[in-house]
Amino acid sequence: MITYIQKLGPAKKISKTDLAIPIQITTVDVSDDNKWLADYGAFPSIENNLKFEVKGCKDAHMILSSQLIKITPFYHIGIGLYTNTKTILARERIAYEYVDEHLENNLDCNNFLQFWLSWKNGKIRFGKGLVVHVNTILAYDEACPFAIQNIEISADEGVTLAWNFYPSVSTPVEQPAPVIAKSYNEIHTCPRFQSINTKQVKGLMMCACVCVLEQTCHAFMFNNNTGNCDMYSNIAN
């Protein structure tokens, strides 16, 4: 059984004034003009959802990556594809495959249109507006969930897109310390998380403490017979 550690970072206060201003990014029709949201401070490292708006005629792309760069497994959301007639959700692990689609004009050349995206526990949802889980147009439940580490945005050739990303607005609160969140049974047909270290310890709780102190550890597996504490990242192989 693998035990997952929820790490929320050091305690700090979050102010409304710090999060209310949208982060503006433009993607243009030049080679390799793909932008990673983490590079702009627009990727939500604590929450599992994103609110944004985009202006452009067609072909807005988002890659939800399991790593800090585009490496499988990942999800692909294409907004306004096929000359702004279809929006799709696809996944790539062993092969690229569509898992849902929505037939409608979802982009506007002259006006910003608003969207939200969520990915908690492998439940991928995409919808219209800035209220998460309202007006859902794409949905997929992943049998082998993996953590989303970063999101890449881009535009197709001949397209310029303007994006505004809205970080979550929170009241000033103290973030809690790391906690043991859940335990999972390993599914051998799913991608495995990266093993980062193994140590000999004297019990399950000691294994949990070792994982908490290891910055890149997000899950651990303790073997009662050997005393081995195997630590894992949240990056899926």
N, C-alpha and C positions, 0 to 999 in steps of 0.2 A: 504494500500500500504506500502510495506517495502522499506526503503531507505538504500542503501548499502554504507558504508564508506570505501574508499580505504586508508589503513594505510601503509605508507612506512617507518616509523621509523624516527629517528632523521637525520638531514642533515649530510652527510659525503661524503668524496671523495673516489672513488674506483679507485685503480691503476691497470694497466695491469699486473704489476709484481706480485701483490698479488694473481691474479686469474689464471695465466698461468700454474701452476704446477698441474698435475693430482693428485687426491686423490685415493690412492691404498687401496683396501679392499679385503680380501680373505674369502670365505665361504667354509667350509669343511663338510664332511659327518659325523658329530657328532650330537647328539641330541641337539636341541634348539640352533643351531649355526646360528640363524637368526640375521642379522645386520640391524639397523635402520640408515638411511643416516644422519639424524640430529645429531646423536651421533658422527659422524665423520666430521661434517662440510660440508657434500656433498649434503645436501638438499637445493635447491634454494628457499629461503624464499621470494624473490621478484618476480623473473621470474616464468613463468608457463611452463617451459620446462627443459629438462635434456639431456646432451650429455655424452655418456659413451662408453666403450668397455669392452668386456668380453672374457676370454679364458677358454675353458673347453669342454668336450665331449658332454654334454647333460644337460637338466633339470636345467635351470636357472630360478628362480622365482622372481617376483617383485610384492609387494602389495602396491597399492596407497591408503593410509588410510585417512579416514575423521577425524581421531583423532590421537593423538600421539602414540597410541598403536593400535593393530589390532582389531577394533570393526566395525561392519557394520554401514553404507554402505562403501564398498571399491571396488576397481578394482583389478583384478589379471592378470598379463601378464606372461605367461609361454613360455620361449624361448627354442627351441630345445627339446620339449617333445616327447614322444613316440620314444625313441632312435634317437633323433635328426631328426625327420621327419616332425614335426608340431610345429608351434608357435601360441599361442592362446591369445585372450583377453576375459576376463569374468568379470562379475559384481556380487556382492552379496549385496542384500538389504533384501528382504524377503526370497529369495532362490538363490542358486548359479546357474548361467546360462552362457553359452558361448554366446558371441555377435559377434565375428569375429574370423577367423582363416586363417593361411597361411601355405600351404604345401611346405616345402623346408628345406634343411639342413641349419640351421642358426647359428650353433656353430662349432668351430674347436678345436680339442684337443691340438693343438700345436701353434696356432696363435690367436692373438687378433682380434676380429671382432667388428666393430664400429656400434653404434645405437644411435638414438635419440628418445625422448619421450616428448609429450606435452599434456596438459590437460586444456587449457584455456576455461572458460565458459562452462565446461562440454563436450567439444569436445575432446575426447580422440584419440590421434594419435600416431602411433609407426612406425618407419622406419629405413632404413639402412643408414649408414654414419653419419657424424657429422654436416650435414646441415639440420636444422629443416624444416620440410614440403617438403623435397625432398626424393624420393624413399619410399613413404608411403606403408606399407604392412598390417597394421591393422588400422581400423577406427570405431569409435562409437560415436554417438551424444546422450548425456544423456538428457532425458526429465525432470529430476529433478536434476539439477547440484548441487554439493556440493564442498566445498573447500578441496583441498588435503593438509593435515597437515604434512604428513611424508611418506617416502617410505621404505619398508622393503625388503631386498634381502636375498635369501637363495639358497641352493642347495639340491637336493635329496640325499637319502642314497647311498653311494658308489661314490659320485661325489665331486670333488674339483674344485672350480671356482676362477679365479683371475679377479678382476674388477678394472677398472680405470675410475674415474669420472672427467669430465672436467667442472669446474665452468665457467659460462659465462665470457667472456673477455669484459670489458667495458672501454671506455675512461674515464679519470677523469671528473666527473660531480657532481654537487650538487643534491642530492635526494630532490624532492619537499616535501612540507608539506602535511599532510593528506587532502584529498579532498572528497567532495561528488561525487561519481562516477555515480551511476545509481539508478533508482527506479524500483521496481518489484511488480507485483501483486502476491499475495499469491496463491499458488495452493494447495488445501487442501489434495490432494492425494499424495503429495510429503513429504519426511521427513522434519521435522521442525527443525530450528536451536535452539540451547540451549538458553533459556531465562536466563539472568544473573542479571537483576535488573529492577525495575520500579520506576520512579520518577514523581512528579507533576511539570510541567513547564508551561510557559506562551505562548509558541508558537513553531512552527515547527523548526525555526532556533535555538532556545534555546535547543530544543531536540537534534538537530545535534551537538551543542557545547558540551552538556553533554556526548554524545557518543564518540566524539573525545577525551575528557579528560579521559574517562574510558578505561584503557589499553586493556581490553579483549573485548570491544564492537566493532563490525564490521558492525552492521546494527541496525536500529531503526524503530519503528512504533509509530507515534504520532496520538492520538485521539483528534480531535478538540472539541468534546462534553465534554469529561471528563478532558482533560489536561494531560492525562497519557502518559508518554514517556517510552515505553517498549524497552529495549535494549537486543540485541542478540549477541552471539558469532558467529564465522564462522564454528562451529562444528555441524554437522547434527545429530539429534537424530534418 
